[in-house]
Amino acid sequence: MALFGTVIPMDASIDAITNNIQLALAPVFLLTAVATLINAISARLARSVDRMRSIQNQLFSGTHVISLVVRDHMLIELKEAKTRGRLCTSAIFFNVLSGVFISLTVLELFFFQTGAAHYAKTSYVIWTFVLGLISFMTSLLIVLAEVIYAYHSAGWNAPQH
């Protein structure tokens, strides 16, 4: 490295430390994204469950007289909320799976860096990281499908009580 025209040799231990820090931080940022997405999907799931309970209370409490048209629409909306809940649950599954794979990657990298895993193959790190990313992308695609489904099933043409 040149600094004001002079060449300063890089310390190998500083390069190793920098590399180890970069190696450790990259998966941690992904784990943060996984946790954030789990939180967002959980909020969407909670809203779907709350909507299902609300509709069930209106339909089956017997305190309100509901016309057949409104009742049929509420039954459709109940099925749509159930589908949204299933999509959210699937997205959470793949997101948690992603977190598990990324955590395995961090553990593998730690054991490789400490020299505790002499017999392990580096392909494990590659596969757990790739599977983690694939699971994360699958979760994102399911969330996208749920958002689109939620928009289309929002009840824009709901009958008035």
C-alpha positions in Angstrom: 0.0 0.0 0.0 1.4 3.4 -0.9 1.0 6.3 1.5 2.5 9.6 0.3 4.8 7.8 -2.1 6.2 5.3 0.4 5.3 1.6 0.5 4.0 0.4 3.8 3.8 -3.4 4.2 0.5 -4.8 5.3 0.5 -6.8 8.5 -0.7 -10.3 7.8 -2.4 -10.6 11.1 -4.4 -7.5 10.4 -5.5 -8.9 7.1 -6.5 -12.2 8.9 -8.4 -10.3 11.5 -10.2 -8.2 8.9 -11.1 -11.3 6.9 -12.4 -13.0 10.0 -14.6 -10.0 10.9 -16.0 -9.8 7.4 -16.6 -13.6 7.4 -18.5 -13.4 10.7 -20.5 -10.2 9.9 -22.0 -11.2 6.5 -24.2 -14.0 7.9 -25.1 -12.0 10.9 -26.6 -9.3 8.7 -28.6 -12.0 6.9 -29.8 -13.3 10.3 -31.0 -9.8 11.1 -33.0 -9.7 7.9 -34.5 -13.1 8.7 -35.6 -11.9 12.1 -37.1 -8.7 10.7 -39.0 -10.7 8.1 -40.3 -13.1 10.7 -41.6 -10.1 12.7 -43.3 -8.6 9.7 -44.9 -11.9 8.6 -46.0 -12.6 12.2 -47.9 -9.3 12.2 -49.6 -10.2 8.9 -50.5 -13.6 10.4 -51.9 -12.0 13.5 -54.1 -9.7 11.4 -55.4 -12.7 9.4 -56.2 -14.6 12.6 -57.9 -11.6 14.1 -60.0 -11.1 11.0 -61.0 -14.8 11.0 -62.1 -14.6 14.6 -64.0 -11.4 14.0 -65.9 -13.0 11.1 -66.6 -16.1 13.1 -68.0 -14.1 15.9 -70.3 -12.2 13.6 -71.4 -15.3 11.8 -71.9 -17.7 14.7 -72.7 -15.5 17.7 -76.4 -15.3 16.8 -76.7 -11.7 18.1 -76.9 -10.1 14.6 -79.3 -10.9 11.8 -77.2 -11.2 8.7 -78.7 -11.3 5.2 -77.8 -14.3 3.0 -75.8 -12.2 0.6 -73.7 -10.7 3.5 -73.4 -14.2 5.1 -72.1 -15.7 1.8 -69.6 -12.9 1.4 -68.4 -13.4 5.0 -67.9 -17.1 4.4 -65.8 -16.3 1.3 -63.8 -13.8 3.3 -63.3 -16.4 6.1 -61.8 -18.8 3.5 -59.6 -16.0 2.1 -58.3 -15.2 5.6 -57.6 -18.8 6.2 -55.6 -19.0 3.0 -53.7 -15.9 3.9 -52.9 -17.5 7.3 -51.6 -20.6 5.6 -49.4 -18.5 3.3 -48.0 -16.6 6.2 -47.3 -19.8 8.1 -45.5 -21.3 5.1 -43.4 -18.1 4.8 -42.5 -18.2 8.4 -41.5 -21.9 8.0 -39.1 -21.1 5.2 -37.8 -18.1 7.0 -37.0 -20.0 10.1 -35.4 -22.7 8.0 -33.3 -20.0 6.4 -32.2 -18.9 9.9 -31.3 -22.4 10.8 -29.1 -22.8 7.7 -27.5 -19.4 8.1 -26.8 -20.2 11.8 -25.2 -23.5 10.7 -23.1 -21.6 8.3 -21.9 -19.3 11.1 -21.1 -22.3 13.3 -19.2 -24.0 10.5 -17.2 -20.9 9.8 -16.4 -20.5 13.5 -15.2 -24.1 13.7 -13.2 -23.8 10.5 -11.5 -20.6 11.7 -10.7 -22.1 15.1 -9.3 -25.2 13.5 -11.7 -27.4 15.5 -13.1 -28.9 12.3 -10.1 -30.3 10.4 -12.1 -33.2 9.0 -15.1 -31.2 7.8 -15.4 -30.2 4.2 -15.8 -26.6 3.1 -18.6 -27.7 0.8 -20.8 -27.9 4.0 -20.4 -24.1 4.4 -21.3 -23.5 0.8 -24.4 -25.8 0.9 -25.8 -24.4 4.2 -25.3 -20.8 3.0 -26.9 -21.6 -0.4 -29.8 -23.5 1.2 -30.2 -20.6 3.6 -30.5 -18.1 0.8 -32.9 -20.3 -1.2 -35.1 -20.7 1.9 -35.0 -16.9 2.4 -35.9 -16.3 -1.2 -38.7 -18.8 -1.0 -40.1 -17.1 2.1 -39.9 -13.7 0.3 -41.8 -15.1 -2.7 -44.5 -16.6 -0.4 -44.8 -13.2 1.3 -45.2 -11.6 -2.1 -47.9 -14.1 -3.0 -49.7 -13.4 0.3 -49.6 -9.6 -0.2 -51.0 -10.0 -3.8 -53.7 -12.4 -2.6 -54.6 -10.0 0.3 -55.0 -7.1 -2.1 -57.2 -9.1 -4.4 -59.3 -10.5 -1.6 -59.6 -7.2 0.2 -63.4 -7.1 -0.3 -63.6 -4.1 -2.6 -67.0 -5.3 -3.7 -68.3 -6.3 -0.3 -72.1 -6.0 0.1 -73.3 -3.3 2.5 -75.0 -4.5 5.7 
